[in-house]
Structures are given as C-alpha cells and as structure tokens.
Amino acid sequence: MGDGGLRFQVAGFPVHLPLGGILGVLLIAYLWAPAFEGPGSSGIGLAAVFAVLLYVAVLVHELAHAVAARAFGFPVHGITLWLLGGYTVYERRETRPGRELVVALVGPLSTLAIAAACRLGSTLTGGSVGAVLDALAWTNLLLAVLNLLPGAPLDGGAIVKSTVWKLSGSESSGAKAAGYAGLVIAAALGVVAVIGILGGSTGILLTAVLAAFIGFGAYQSLKAAKQHGVLDQVSATLPGLIRPVLTVSEREMLGAALDRWDRTRQAGVVTVDGQGRLLAALSLPAAEAVPAVRRDEVEIGPFTLAITADQRVVLGPDPSTMVAEMADSGQSLVFVSDENGRPLGILTAADVNRALGQR
C-alpha cells in the first residue's frame, strides 16, 4: 500500500498508516454518510468521526495481537493499517501451536469487547453520539465474525492452523488446512459478489475485493505450507547431516591430537573445558606450521580459534531451528552442541541446501 502516510508509536509498537489506509478512512466516511443524514445535515461529519473511530478499533485489534506476541517473547516489528483492516508483523522464536492460537484469538476477542462496549454506550446515550456508537457496535461485531471465519489469512484461519497443528503435530498440515479453507471462503464470497453484480448491486463490489484478498492470502498460506512441509522432512534428517568432530582438552599436546584425528570420518578438531563444553576449533594452517618434531612439546590450545556466538547452534527438540539460526547468522558452517554445550559436530550450509534440493 506504499511507504507514505503516517508513522507513529503506540505502547512501544511502530504503527504505519499508509496512503491506502488513509484512503480507507475517506472511503468509509463517504459510504456511511447517507446512514447519518438528518434534517439539514449531510451526515458526512458524523461519518468521518465513525470512520476514524473504526480505524481506532482496528488498531486496538492489532495491538491485542502485538501485546500477546510480546508477552510470549516474540519481537514485534510493527502494525500496519490499510484499506481492508490491518496486520501485525512479529517474529516467532518458538514454534508452538498453543501460542499461535492465543495470539490469533485475542484480536477477535478485543473486537467483540469493543462491539459490546459501543452497544452499551449507545443505549446510555442518544442523538448523534448514540448513532455513531450503535454503528460502531454493529460494524465491530461484523468484523469480529468475519475475522473468525475459519480460513487463512483471517484470524479464524490461524485458529484452524493451530488446532490442526496441535492434533497432527505438523505445522505444514495446519497451514494447508487453513489455506484450503480460505480458498473455499474466497470462492463462496466470489459467488455472492458475482450474483450481486449481475443483480445490479454496486455495494457488493467490496465483497468482491474481500474475496480476492482472502483468496490471495489463502494461496500464500498454501505456499508457506509447502515450504514448511519440505523443512519438516529435512528436519528429520538434520541430525544425520552433522559431521562428527574430535574433541580434546585444550591442554592436550598438539601432536597427540593430530595423531588421533581421523580425517576421513571427523570434520575437525575442537577443544572442550573440564565439563566437556565447546571452547574452540583447531586452526589447521597454524597447527601444520609447527615443525613435526615439536608438536609433542606444545599444547593444542594456542593453535585454536575461538568459536563466536553466531558460529554456534544448539540441537534441540526441533532440529529446524538450527537451519533458521544458521540462516540468520549468514554462516556457511556452524558448530552444533547439545543443550548443555557439549559439541556434537559441524553442520554446513552446503549439506543443508543439498538436502533441501533433494525434496
């Protein structure tokens, strides 16, 4: 929707209202003006207030997603409000269906709460204020129901994804279920739009736009599901891609370590501390620069290179996190440890890419 518009922060979250979002406010004000018409009034003023408050309600919806994501430790990169609503971009640090379910649910629940509050406010007030609050109540109720439709890219689709993911144990299966459900919803809305257009209705055009939006989002969900499926398959083989290493004490003599190193089977030599935790890796050029007759007289420690944080990954319950960490670091080779820091071996980007290419 473009890079222009307004940028501000709410509760520490970056919010972007691009030109398309501003256009949305103006469009809603124009479309709702007749609903607020009265004697001697065009209704455009009240419609403008309604449109702005509706976008505030959408912002609250997205803030609910953002707050839930941040509560789980997920970095939130920003909120965007656009022509058909809004979306929140956050970075998952752990892949758990329960957390995704909570992040998805809080948005529609906040919208339902706004609808209830506006409905209560409309009964306690009257006149123009009551009319705006009543319109906000029904519109937010409609938005909540729409968001809960069980298909991607709606919040209801995320709920379907999380549920299927929990039951099947596969994130890709959940994404596929949400994607196919989204295509069904888009097709149904498309049929409604076509019937309305053939019947001469112009207001149904928004339904057609919504159908296209949901259809595209569902297609993207299916693409992501395919990528996750490939990664799921590779994840099962990732531990087998780890090349073993020879582990030695940093006090061991260089000659003894080189004699024990089986270069046909072990990808390198690493040093460990007294608890067996990974310290450093042997620098082969430095070691080979030492005359053979002196290698039994010097310790291996001075001929090693420290392994930096971005060169280390941990093999946890979900092996695919190693690939994500390697991609984030930009390293072509990483040292793999168990959760206690004990070295397991070396993983190379070439081996991972080869495994991905075979799928």
KEKE-3310 file (N, C-alpha, C; in steps of 0.2 Angstrom, whole numbers, plus 5000, padded with zeros to 4 digits):
npx = (5004:5011:5024:5022:5011:5006:5017:5019:5020:5013:5011:5024:5025:5028:5018:5010:5001:4998:4996:4986:4978:4974:4966:4956:4950:4944:4936:4927:4920:4914:4905:4897:4891:4877:4870:4870:4863:4853:4839:4843:4857:4871:4877:4890:4900:4898:4900:4913:4919:4914:4922:4935:4935:4932:4944:4952:4947:4951:4965:4966:4963:4974:4984:4981:4985:4999:5003:5000:5009:5022:5021:5024:5037:5040:5048:5040:5038:5030:5015:5002:4990:4978:4968:4958:4958:4970:4986:4998:5015:5026:5040:5042:5050:5049:5041:5026:5010:5000:5003:5002:4989:4984:4988:4981:4968:4966:4964:4951:4943:4946:4940:4926:4924:4925:4914:4903:4905:4903:4889:4883:4886:4878:4866:4865:4867:4861:4855:4867:4879:4874:4870:4882:4889:4881:4882:4896:4896:4888:4896:4909:4905:4902:4915:4922:4915:4918:4932:4934:4930:4934:4947:4963:4968:4963:4960:4953:4957:4970:4967:4962:4973:4982:4975:4974:4987:4991:4984:4989:5003:5010:5015:5015:5004:4993:4994:4991:4977:4971:4974:4967:4954:4952:4952:4940:4931:4934:4930:4916:4912:4916:4906:4894:4897:4897:4884:4877:4882:4878:4865:4863:4868:4879:4885:4890:4903:4913:4913:4918:4931:4935:4934:4944:4955:4955:4957:4970:4977:4975:4981:4994:4996:4996:5007:5017:5014:5019:5033:5035:5032:5043:5053:5050:5052:5066:5070:5069:5080:5091:5099:5107:5115:5125:5142:5154:5166:5183:5185:5195:5205:5210:5222:5229:5243:5248:5253:5248:5235:5233:5238:5227:5217:5205:5204:5196:5184:5181:5176:5184:5194:5190:5191:5187:5181:5183:5171:5166:5162:5160:5174:5184:5190:5202:5215:5220:5230:5238:5242:5249:5260:5268:5284:5285:5293:5292:5279:5274:5278:5271:5255:5239:5230:5235:5234:5221:5206:5194:5177:5164:5148:5139:5143:5139:5126:5112:5107:5091:5074:5067:5074:5074:5076:5089:5093:5086:5093:5106:5104:5100:5112:5121:5131:5142:5146:5143:5145:5139:5130:5125:5111:5117:5129:5139:5149:5143:5146:5149:5139:5135:5131:5130:5128:5115:5108:5109:5101:5089:5087:5085:5072)
npy = (4994:5006:5017:5029:5040:5040:5038:5032:5028:5017:5011:5007:5000:5001:5009:5010:5020:5019:5027:5020:5016:5028:5032:5022:5026:5038:5033:5025:5035:5042:5031:5029:5041:5043:5036:5043:5054:5068:5080:5094:5091:5083:5072:5069:5073:5066:5053:5054:5055:5042:5034:5036:5032:5019:5014:5016:5006:4995:4996:4994:4980:4975:4979:4970:4958:4961:4964:4951:4943:4949:4946:4933:4933:4936:4946:4961:4968:4978:4987:4988:4998:4996:4997:4987:4984:4978:4972:4963:4962:4950:4941:4924:4915:4903:4888:4884:4877:4881:4894:4902:4900:4908:4921:4923:4922:4933:4945:4945:4943:4955:4964:4960:4964:4978:4980:4976:4986:4998:4995:4995:5009:5015:5013:5020:5033:5046:5053:5060:5055:5043:5037:5035:5027:5016:5012:5009:4998:4988:4986:4983:4970:4963:4964:4956:4943:4941:4940:4928:4919:4902:4902:4905:4921:4925:4928:4917:4908:4906:4900:4888:4883:4882:4873:4861:4859:4856:4844:4836:4837:4843:4858:4862:4854:4860:4873:4870:4866:4878:4886:4879:4880:4894:4896:4890:4899:4911:4908:4906:4919:4926:4920:4925:4939:4940:4936:4947:4958:4954:4956:4969:4976:4988:4990:4978:4976:4978:4966:4958:4962:4959:4945:4942:4947:4937:4926:4927:4928:4915:4907:4911:4905:4892:4891:4894:4883:4872:4875:4874:4860:4854:4858:4851:4838:4838:4841:4830:4823:4831:4829:4818:4825:4831:4833:4823:4827:4828:4828:4836:4840:4857:4857:4846:4839:4845:4836:4823:4825:4827:4815:4807:4811:4807:4810:4806:4803:4812:4829:4839:4846:4850:4859:4857:4862:4858:4853:4847:4856:4865:4874:4880:4879:4869:4877:4873:4877:4884:4874:4865:4873:4871:4863:4846:4839:4846:4846:4837:4844:4855:4862:4861:4871:4885:4885:4886:4893:4904:4900:4909:4917:4918:4907:4896:4883:4875:4859:4856:4850:4853:4851:4860:4873:4875:4877:4889:4897:4896:4902:4915:4919:4920:4911:4899:4888:4880:4876:4863:4860:4851:4854:4856:4862:4853:4848:4842:4841:4847:4857:4861:4873:4870:4856:4856:4863:4855:4844:4850:4853:4840:4837)
npz = (5000:4999:5004:5010:5020:5037:5052:5068:5086:5097:5113:5112:5101:5083:5072:5056:5045:5030:5014:5008:5019:5024:5013:5015:5026:5021:5012:5019:5026:5016:5011:5022:5025:5020:5030:5041:5039:5042:5046:5037:5037:5030:5035:5033:5042:5054:5049:5046:5059:5063:5054:5058:5071:5069:5063:5074:5082:5074:5076:5090:5089:5082:5091:5102:5096:5095:5108:5114:5107:5111:5124:5124:5121:5108:5096:5090:5075:5069:5066:5053:5046:5034:5019:5020:5033:5045:5050:5059:5061:5067:5075:5076:5090:5095:5089:5093:5094:5103:5107:5096:5094:5104:5101:5090:5094:5103:5096:5088:5100:5107:5098:5099:5112:5111:5102:5111:5121:5114:5110:5123:5126:5117:5121:5132:5129:5117:5102:5091:5096:5101:5089:5082:5090:5090:5077:5077:5085:5079:5067:5072:5077:5066:5060:5069:5068:5054:5055:5062:5053:5047:5039:5031:5026:5038:5056:5060:5052:5057:5069:5065:5059:5070:5078:5070:5068:5082:5084:5074:5074:5065:5058:5044:5040:5047:5041:5028:5030:5034:5023:5012:5017:5017:5003:5000:5007:5000:4987:4990:4994:4982:4973:4979:4977:4962:4959:4965:4958:4945:4948:4948:4959:4967:4979:4982:4977:4986:4993:4983:4982:4995:4993:4984:4991:5002:4995:4989:5001:5006:4996:4998:5010:5008:5000:5009:5017:5010:5009:5023:5024:5017:5025:5036:5033:5030:5042:5050:5045:5048:5060:5055:5046:5053:5054:5062:5075:5082:5099:5111:5125:5129:5135:5129:5120:5105:5095:5099:5098:5084:5079:5084:5076:5065:5049:5039:5044:5053:5054:5060:5073:5090:5105:5122:5138:5156:5159:5148:5138:5123:5117:5107:5090:5081:5072:5057:5047:5056:5065:5056:5053:5063:5067:5064:5073:5085:5089:5099:5110:5113:5118:5112:5113:5110:5097:5092:5087:5093:5095:5089:5095:5084:5077:5083:5086:5093:5095:5098:5103:5091:5077:5066:5070:5070:5057:5054:5063:5057:5045:5049:5055:5044:5042:5034:5039:5055:5072:5081:5096:5111:5122:5134:5130:5125:5112:5097:5083:5066:5056:5039:5027:5014:5015:5020:5011:5000:5005:5006:4992:4987:4990)
capx = (5000:5015:5028:5020:5006:5008:5020:5019:5021:5008:5014:5031:5024:5028:5012:5011:4995:5000:4991:4980:4974:4970:4960:4951:4946:4940:4930:4921:4916:4909:4900:4892:4887:4869:4867:4870:4860:4847:4836:4848:4863:4873:4880:4897:4904:4897:4903:4920:4920:4914:4927:4941:4934:4933:4951:4955:4945:4956:4971:4966:4963:4981:4988:4980:4989:5005:5004:5001:5016:5027:5021:5027:5044:5041:5049:5035:5041:5026:5007:5000:4983:4977:4962:4954:4959:4976:4990:5004:5021:5030:5045:5042:5056:5047:5035:5021:5003:4996:5005:4999:4982:4982:4990:4976:4961:4965:4962:4944:4940:4946:4934:4920:4923:4923:4907:4899:4906:4899:4882:4881:4886:4873:4859:4865:4867:4856:4857:4872:4883:4871:4870:4889:4891:4877:4885:4902:4894:4887:4902:4914:4903:4903:4922:4924:4913:4922:4939:4933:4929:4939:4951:4968:4973:4960:4962:4950:4962:4976:4964:4962:4980:4985:4971:4976:4994:4991:4981:4993:5010:5013:5013:5013:4997:4989:4994:4987:4970:4969:4974:4961:4948:4952:4950:4933:4928:4935:4926:4909:4912:4916:4900:4890:4899:4895:4877:4875:4884:4873:4858:4864:4870:4885:4888:4893:4909:4918:4913:4922:4938:4937:4935:4951:4960:4956:4959:4977:4980:4975:4986:5001:4996:4997:5014:5021:5014:5023:5039:5036:5032:5049:5058:5048:5055:5073:5072:5070:5087:5096:5105:5112:5119:5130:5148:5157:5172:5187:5185:5201:5206:5214:5229:5232:5248:5246:5255:5244:5228:5233:5238:5221:5212:5203:5202:5191:5177:5179:5177:5188:5196:5188:5193:5182:5183:5183:5164:5165:5158:5164:5178:5187:5192:5209:5217:5224:5236:5243:5245:5254:5266:5273:5288:5283:5297:5290:5271:5273:5280:5266:5248:5234:5226:5237:5233:5214:5202:5188:5170:5159:5141:5135:5145:5136:5119:5110:5102:5085:5069:5065:5080:5074:5078:5096:5093:5084:5099:5111:5102:5101:5119:5124:5137:5141:5147:5142:5147:5132:5131:5118:5108:5122:5135:5144:5150:5140:5149:5149:5134:5137:5125:5130:5124:5108:5105:5109:5096:5083:5086:5083:5065)
capy = (5000:5012:5019:5036:5040:5042:5033:5034:5023:5016:5007:5005:4997:5005:5009:5013:5021:5021:5031:5016:5016:5035:5031:5018:5031:5043:5029:5023:5041:5043:5026:5029:5047:5043:5032:5048:5060:5071:5086:5099:5088:5078:5066:5067:5074:5060:5048:5055:5053:5035:5031:5037:5028:5012:5013:5015:4999:4990:4997:4990:4973:4973:4979:4964:4953:4963:4963:4944:4941:4952:4943:4926:4934:4937:4953:4964:4973:4984:4986:4992:4998:4998:4998:4982:4982:4979:4966:4964:4958:4948:4936:4919:4912:4896:4886:4881:4879:4885:4901:4904:4901:4914:4927:4924:4923:4939:4950:4945:4944:4963:4967:4959:4968:4985:4980:4976:4992:5003:4994:4998:5016:5018:5013:5025:5040:5047:5058:5059:5051:5036:5034:5033:5021:5010:5010:5005:4991:4983:4986:4979:4964:4961:4962:4950:4937:4940:4938:4922:4914:4898:4901:4910:4924:4928:4925:4911:4903:4905:4896:4882:4881:4880:4867:4855:4858:4853:4837:4832:4838:4846:4865:4862:4852:4866:4879:4868:4866:4885:4888:4876:4883:4901:4896:4889:4905:4916:4906:4907:4926:4927:4918:4931:4945:4939:4936:4953:4962:4953:4959:4977:4979:4991:4989:4971:4977:4977:4959:4955:4964:4954:4938:4942:4947:4931:4920:4928:4926:4908:4905:4912:4901:4885:4891:4893:4876:4868:4876:4870:4853:4852:4859:4846:4832:4839:4842:4823:4820:4835:4826:4814:4829:4834:4829:4822:4830:4825:4833:4836:4845:4862:4855:4840:4840:4846:4830:4818:4827:4826:4808:4804:4814:4803:4815:4803:4802:4818:4835:4844:4845:4855:4859:4857:4863:4852:4850:4845:4861:4868:4880:4882:4874:4869:4880:4868:4880:4886:4868:4862:4877:4869:4858:4839:4836:4850:4845:4834:4848:4861:4861:4862:4877:4891:4884:4885:4899:4904:4900:4915:4915:4916:4901:4890:4882:4870:4854:4855:4846:4855:4852:4865:4879:4875:4880:4896:4901:4897:4907:4922:4921:4920:4907:4893:4882:4881:4871:4861:4857:4849:4859:4858:4865:4848:4848:4836:4841:4853:4857:4865:4876:4866:4850:4858:4865:4848:4840:4854:4852:4833:4836)
capz = (5000:4998:5010:5013:5025:5044:5056:5075:5090:5102:5118:5110:5094:5077:5068:5050:5042:5023:5010:5007:5025:5024:5008:5018:5031:5017:5008:5024:5028:5010:5010:5028:5025:5020:5036:5047:5036:5046:5043:5036:5038:5025:5038:5032:5048:5059:5045:5047:5066:5063:5051:5062:5077:5067:5062:5081:5084:5071:5079:5096:5087:5081:5097:5106:5094:5097:5116:5116:5104:5115:5131:5123:5119:5101:5094:5086:5070:5068:5064:5048:5045:5027:5016:5022:5040:5047:5051:5064:5059:5073:5074:5081:5092:5096:5086:5097:5091:5108:5107:5090:5095:5109:5098:5085:5097:5106:5091:5088:5106:5108:5093:5102:5118:5108:5100:5117:5125:5110:5111:5129:5126:5113:5125:5138:5126:5112:5097:5086:5099:5101:5082:5080:5094:5088:5070:5078:5089:5074:5062:5075:5078:5059:5059:5073:5064:5048:5057:5064:5048:5048:5034:5030:5031:5044:5062:5061:5049:5061:5074:5062:5058:5077:5080:5066:5070:5088:5083:5069:5076:5059:5056:5037:5039:5049:5036:5022:5031:5034:5016:5008:5020:5015:4996:5000:5009:4995:4982:4992:4993:4975:4970:4981:4973:4955:4959:4967:4952:4940:4950:4948:4966:4967:4986:4983:4975:4992:4994:4978:4984:5000:4991:4981:4997:5006:4990:4989:5007:5006:4991:5001:5016:5005:4998:5015:5020:5006:5012:5030:5023:5015:5030:5041:5030:5031:5050:5052:5043:5050:5065:5052:5042:5057:5054:5069:5076:5088:5105:5115:5130:5127:5137:5126:5116:5098:5091:5101:5095:5077:5078:5085:5072:5059:5044:5034:5047:5058:5050:5063:5080:5094:5112:5127:5145:5161:5159:5141:5134:5117:5118:5101:5085:5079:5066:5054:5045:5062:5068:5052:5053:5069:5064:5067:5079:5091:5090:5105:5115:5113:5119:5106:5115:5107:5089:5091:5086:5097:5091:5091:5096:5078:5074:5087:5086:5098:5093:5102:5101:5085:5073:5060:5072:5068:5050:5055:5066:5053:5040:5052:5056:5037:5042:5030:5044:5062:5077:5084:5103:5114:5126:5139:5127:5123:5105:5093:5077:5062:5051:5034:5023:5008:5016:5021:5004:4996:5007:5003:4985:4985:4992)
cpx = (5004:5019:5026:5015:5009:5012:5020:5020:5015:5010:5020:5031:5024:5022:5012:5004:4997:4994:4985:4975:4970:4965:4955:4947:4941:4934:4925:4917:4911:4904:4895:4889:4880:4866:4866:4866:4854:4844:4842:4855:4865:4875:4887:4902:4904:4900:4910:4923:4920:4919:4934:4941:4935:4940:4954:4953:4950:4963:4971:4966:4970:4985:4987:4984:4997:5007:5005:5007:5022:5027:5024:5035:5046:5043:5044:5038:5037:5019:5006:4993:4982:4970:4956:4955:4966:4980:4996:5009:5025:5034:5044:5049:5055:5041:5031:5014:4999:4997:5002:4992:4980:4983:4984:4969:4961:4963:4954:4940:4940:4941:4927:4919:4922:4916:4902:4899:4902:4891:4879:4881:4881:4866:4859:4865:4861:4859:4862:4877:4881:4871:4877:4891:4887:4880:4892:4901:4893:4892:4907:4912:4904:4910:4924:4922:4917:4929:4939:4931:4935:4944:4957:4966:4970:4962:4959:4954:4968:4974:4964:4969:4983:4981:4973:4983:4995:4989:4986:5001:5014:5011:5011:5006:4992:4988:4990:4979:4967:4969:4968:4955:4947:4950:4943:4929:4928:4930:4918:4908:4912:4909:4894:4891:4896:4887:4874:4877:4879:4866:4858:4866:4877:4889:4892:4900:4915:4918:4918:4930:4940:4938:4942:4956:4961:4959:4967:4980:4980:4980:4993:5002:4998:5004:5019:5020:5018:5031:5040:5036:5039:5054:5056:5052:5063:5075:5073:5077:5093:5101:5110:5116:5125:5136:5152:5164:5176:5187:5191:5201:5211:5221:5233:5237:5246:5247:5250:5237:5228:5234:5231:5215:5211:5200:5197:5184:5176:5181:5182:5190:5193:5190:5187:5185:5182:5176:5162:5162:5163:5167:5180:5188:5199:5210:5222:5231:5241:5246:5250:5260:5271:5277:5285:5287:5295:5283:5270:5275:5276:5259:5244:5231:5228:5236:5226:5211:5195:5182:5166:5152:5137:5138:5143:5129:5118:5105:5097:5080:5066:5072:5080:5076:5086:5097:5091:5090:5105:5110:5102:5108:5123:5130:5136:5143:5146:5144:5141:5134:5124:5116:5112:5129:5140:5144:5147:5144:5148:5143:5136:5131:5125:5127:5117:5104:5104:5102:5089:5082:5084:5075:5061)
cpy = (5006:5013:5025:5035:5043:5036:5036:5027:5023:5010:5003:5001:5002:5004:5013:5014:5023:5025:5027:5016:5023:5035:5027:5022:5035:5039:5027:5029:5042:5038:5027:5036:5047:5040:5038:5054:5062:5077:5092:5097:5083:5072:5065:5068:5069:5054:5048:5053:5045:5031:5031:5032:5020:5010:5012:5008:4994:4990:4993:4983:4971:4974:4973:4959:4955:4962:4955:4941:4943:4948:4936:4927:4935:4944:4955:4969:4979:4982:4990:4992:5000:4998:4993:4980:4983:4972:4968:4959:4956:4942:4930:4916:4905:4894:4881:4882:4883:4892:4905:4905:4907:4920:4928:4925:4930:4945:4950:4946:4952:4966:4966:4963:4975:4985:4980:4983:4998:5002:4997:5006:5019:5018:5018:5032:5040:5051:5056:5054:5043:5033:5031:5027:5015:5007:5006:4998:4986:4981:4981:4971:4960:4959:4957:4944:4936:4937:4931:4916:4909:4897:4906:4915:4927:4925:4918:4906:4901:4900:4889:4879:4878:4873:4860:4854:4854:4845:4833:4832:4841:4853:4865:4859:4857:4871:4877:4868:4873:4887:4886:4879:4890:4901:4895:4895:4910:4914:4907:4915:4929:4926:4924:4937:4945:4939:4943:4958:4961:4955:4966:4980:4982:4990:4983:4971:4975:4970:4955:4956:4960:4947:4937:4942:4940:4925:4921:4926:4918:4904:4905:4907:4894:4885:4890:4886:4871:4869:4873:4863:4850:4852:4853:4839:4832:4839:4835:4820:4825:4833:4822:4818:4832:4830:4829:4826:4827:4830:4831:4841:4850:4861:4850:4843:4840:4839:4824:4819:4825:4819:4804:4806:4809:4807:4812:4803:4809:4824:4840:4842:4851:4854:4860:4859:4857:4849:4847:4850:4864:4874:4883:4877:4875:4873:4876:4871:4882:4880:4865:4867:4875:4863:4851:4837:4840:4849:4842:4838:4854:4859:4863:4869:4883:4891:4883:4892:4899:4904:4905:4913:4914:4910:4895:4890:4876:4865:4853:4850:4847:4856:4858:4872:4880:4879:4887:4900:4902:4902:4914:4924:4923:4916:4901:4887:4884:4875:4869:4858:4855:4855:4861:4860:4860:4848:4841:4835:4847:4852:4863:4867:4872:4859:4851:4859:4859:4844:4843:4853:4845:4832:4839)
cpz = (5000:5005:5013:5018:5032:5048:5063:5079:5095:5107:5116:5104:5088:5074:5062:5047:5035:5020:5008:5013:5025:5019:5011:5022:5027:5014:5013:5026:5022:5010:5016:5029:5025:5026:5042:5044:5041:5043:5043:5037:5033:5028:5037:5038:5053:5056:5046:5054:5066:5060:5055:5068:5075:5066:5069:5083:5081:5074:5086:5095:5086:5087:5102:5103:5096:5104:5117:5113:5108:5122:5130:5121:5112:5099:5089:5081:5068:5066:5058:5047:5038:5025:5019:5029:5042:5048:5055:5062:5066:5071:5079:5083:5094:5092:5090:5095:5097:5108:5101:5090:5099:5105:5093:5088:5100:5102:5090:5095:5108:5104:5096:5108:5116:5106:5106:5121:5121:5110:5118:5129:5122:5116:5130:5135:5121:5107:5093:5089:5099:5094:5080:5084:5092:5081:5072:5081:5083:5069:5066:5076:5071:5058:5063:5070:5058:5050:5059:5059:5047:5041:5033:5025:5037:5050:5063:5057:5053:5067:5071:5061:5065:5079:5077:5068:5077:5088:5079:5071:5070:5058:5049:5036:5041:5044:5030:5024:5031:5027:5012:5011:5018:5007:4996:5002:5003:4989:4983:4991:4986:4971:4972:4978:4966:4955:4961:4961:4947:4941:4950:4954:4965:4974:4987:4980:4980:4994:4989:4979:4990:4998:4988:4986:5000:5001:4990:4995:5008:5002:4995:5007:5013:5002:5004:5018:5016:5008:5019:5029:5021:5021:5036:5039:5031:5038:5052:5051:5045:5055:5061:5047:5046:5057:5060:5069:5082:5093:5109:5120:5127:5130:5134:5121:5109:5094:5093:5098:5087:5075:5079:5080:5066:5054:5039:5037:5051:5054:5053:5070:5084:5101:5116:5134:5150:5161:5152:5136:5129:5119:5111:5096:5083:5072:5062:5051:5051:5065:5063:5051:5059:5066:5068:5073:5086:5093:5097:5111:5117:5114:5113:5107:5111:5099:5088:5090:5090:5093:5094:5092:5090:5074:5078:5086:5091:5095:5098:5100:5094:5081:5068:5063:5071:5061:5050:5058:5061:5047:5043:5053:5049:5037:5037:5033:5051:5066:5081:5091:5105:5118:5132:5136:5125:5115:5102:5086:5073:5057:5046:5030:5017:5009:5017:5015:5000:4998:5005:4996:4983:4987:4986)
residu = (MET:GLY:ASP:GLY:GLY:LEU:ARG:PHE:GLN:VAL:ALA:GLY:PHE:PRO:VAL:HIS:LEU:PRO:LEU:GLY:GLY:ILE:LEU:GLY:VAL:LEU:LEU:ILE:ALA:TYR:LEU:TRP:ALA:PRO:ALA:PHE:GLU:GLY:PRO:GLY:SER:SER:GLY:ILE:GLY:LEU:ALA:ALA:VAL:PHE:ALA:VAL:LEU:LEU:TYR:VAL:ALA:VAL:LEU:VAL:HIS:GLU:LEU:ALA:HIS:ALA:VAL:ALA:ALA:ARG:ALA:PHE:GLY:PHE:PRO:VAL:HIS:GLY:ILE:THR:LEU:TRP:LEU:LEU:GLY:GLY:TYR:THR:VAL:TYR:GLU:ARG:ARG:GLU:THR:ARG:PRO:GLY:ARG:GLU:LEU:VAL:VAL:ALA:LEU:VAL:GLY:PRO:LEU:SER:THR:LEU:ALA:ILE:ALA:ALA:ALA:CYS:ARG:LEU:GLY:SER:THR:LEU:THR:GLY:GLY:SER:VAL:GLY:ALA:VAL:LEU:ASP:ALA:LEU:ALA:TRP:THR:ASN:LEU:LEU:LEU:ALA:VAL:LEU:ASN:LEU:LEU:PRO:GLY:ALA:PRO:LEU:ASP:GLY:GLY:ALA:ILE:VAL:LYS:SER:THR:VAL:TRP:LYS:LEU:SER:GLY:SER:GLU:SER:SER:GLY:ALA:LYS:ALA:ALA:GLY:TYR:ALA:GLY:LEU:VAL:ILE:ALA:ALA:ALA:LEU:GLY:VAL:VAL:ALA:VAL:ILE:GLY:ILE:LEU:GLY:GLY:SER:THR:GLY:ILE:LEU:LEU:THR:ALA:VAL:LEU:ALA:ALA:PHE:ILE:GLY:PHE:GLY:ALA:TYR:GLN:SER:LEU:LYS:ALA:ALA:LYS:GLN:HIS:GLY:VAL:LEU:ASP:GLN:VAL:SER:ALA:THR:LEU:PRO:GLY:LEU:ILE:ARG:PRO:VAL:LEU:THR:VAL:SER:GLU:ARG:GLU:MET:LEU:GLY:ALA:ALA:LEU:ASP:ARG:TRP:ASP:ARG:THR:ARG:GLN:ALA:GLY:VAL:VAL:THR:VAL:ASP:GLY:GLN:GLY:ARG:LEU:LEU:ALA:ALA:LEU:SER:LEU:PRO:ALA:ALA:GLU:ALA:VAL:PRO:ALA:VAL:ARG:ARG:ASP:GLU:VAL:GLU:ILE:GLY:PRO:PHE:THR:LEU:ALA:ILE:THR:ALA:ASP:GLN:ARG:VAL:VAL:LEU:GLY:PRO:ASP:PRO:SER:THR:MET:VAL:ALA:GLU:MET:ALA:ASP:SER:GLY:GLN:SER:LEU:VAL:PHE:VAL:SER:ASP:GLU:ASN:GLY:ARG:PRO:LEU:GLY:ILE:LEU:THR:ALA:ALA:ASP:VAL:ASN:ARG:ALA:LEU:GLY:GLN:ARG)
# end
